[in-house]
Amino acid sequence: MAIYKLKRNTVFEPKGIERLVAAYEQTLRALRLKDRDDPITQLVAEKIIAIGRLGRRPG
């Protein structure tokens, strides 16, 4: 749930938020993190939002 809490405090357009959430979910799957309350998911969310603020897209 970390990204959902953090995205409330961001200034992204709806399409940007969709991309951030998709990147977050894909990253958690890749890392095999299932527990959304695990503190590491907060770190993942913060990093994805930081990258989003730079305007960069993966791949």
Secondary structure, 3 states (H helix, E strand, C coil): CHHHHHHCCCCCCHHHHHHHHHHHHHHHHHCCCCCCCCHHHHHHHHHHHHHHHHCCCCC
